[in-house]
Amino acid sequence: MKDLKTLKELVASITDWKSLEKMSCKPFKPSILHLAISKDAPQLYREEELIQLKNFSKLLSSVESKPKTNNTGQRMTRKRQIEEMPKEERVTPAMIKKPRRIILVQNGPSPDLPAEFKDRVSELSGHDLKFLMHKRLFCSDVKSNSNRMSMPINEIKCEFLTEAEITKLDERDGPNGKGRLVGVEVTVLDPCLREFTLLLKKWSMQRTDTYNLVTNWNSIVSTNKFEEDQELQIWSFRVGSKLYLLLNKLQIDEMPKEERVTSAMIKKPRRIILVQNGPSPDLPAEFKNRV
């Protein structure tokens, strides 16, 4: 209906209750059309229908008069909180995902673990020994101000976490769970079989989610004098239900052949000396006079 005049003409054409009943839905349902008609022709409605229309009118009024909530201040406060977090731990609505189990397929057989590491696992009554990944340390892995070692999930050969641990990796502290990542506590054995207690956290990066060993990683780096390009094998096992990680430091002859770097492959910059044979060409007079 385009305007009130058209509506009134329609109401005027309805002369009795039966005519309206033919136009109405069964059972009766209040609507804006019925509300408008009832104001000019209430005699066309039963008493219970008028009560329903009255309640419907109140409902419409309450919806229209409800003040809109201003969330600008809340959004600005939340924005400041996000900006104060470490960049890699910031969370946005697009990053909030339900916990999921990541299934990784291992290609090829696992490398052999030296006997001294196997013996230590046995001494601890360890079980569920798994080869996780071959790791080359990057500059960011050995920088003291980073204090973490990254383990990209897409490079890990098999699943090594329990469902409870996967869920905990997504948990955050603080009010409403919007603070820092909690992480999972893990005991790390270094190449000399010394024990360190660290936290394993999952960071959402642009290309892939990444596990990171944090909190006490600098101690492992300094104790073992790890440097950039150092090659490691990372293994996991469990003592009871507690998670352990094991770092096996590789020598050059233990590395994959295509990744070996030897001193013969590293060349120092050298100065090139060119020797001219035969007499020098004649220099034009104006250049000689200038000299």
Salt bridges, closest charged atoms under 4 A:
GLU49 OE2 - ARG46 NH1 3.12
GLU89 OE1 - ARG180 NH1 3.94
GLU89 OE2 - LYS201 NZ 3.68
ASP112 OD1 - LYS118 NZ 3.15
GLU123 OE1 - ARG120 NH1 3.09
ASP128 OD2 - LYS130 NZ 3.97
ASP141 OD2 - LYS135 NZ 3.04
ASP141 OD1 - ARG148 NH1 3.22
GLU163 OE2 - ARG101 NH1 3.44
GLU165 OE1 - ARG238 NH2 2.67
ASP170 OD1 - LYS202 NZ 3.24
GLU185 OE2 - LYS242 NZ 3.39
ASP190 OD2 - ARG194 NE 2.74
GLU195 OE2 - ARG120 NH2 3.36
GLU231 OE1 - HIS134 NE2 2.55
GLU231 OE2 - ARG136 NE 2.64
GLU259 OE1 - HIS134 NE2 3.38
ASP282 OD1 - LYS288 NZ 3.05
